[in-house]
Amino acid sequence: MRIIARRTLRDFWEAHPDAEEPLRTWYTYVRQADWHTPSDVRSIFRTASFVGNDRVVFNIKGNRYRLVVVVVYRHHAVYIRFIGTHHEYDNIDVATV
């Protein structure tokens, strides 16, 4: 999968160093993935949540952080829409972010 806006991840882990390793691991798995359906995502990330509008929420570092992406299966692309703390996540509308 192509991941759009890797810089967003890097900027986040520079501010939150404890997130670097889990985000790098997530990036590696997704980069090597070939997702065609949500079940393909679920086969790698069992705790991923599907919230509508092709958005998927990933728990990072034991749910300390949340990563929201849009997956465009037909283009094999993942667009990073939000990365933040669990508290910051509670203040967004995940379906429109």
Buried (B, 14 or more C-beta within 10 A) or exposed (E): BEBBBEEBBBEBBEEBEEBBEBBEEBBEEBEEBEBEEBEBBBEEBEEBEEBEEEBBBBBBBEEEBBBBBBBBBEEEBBBBBBBBBEEEBEEBEBEEB
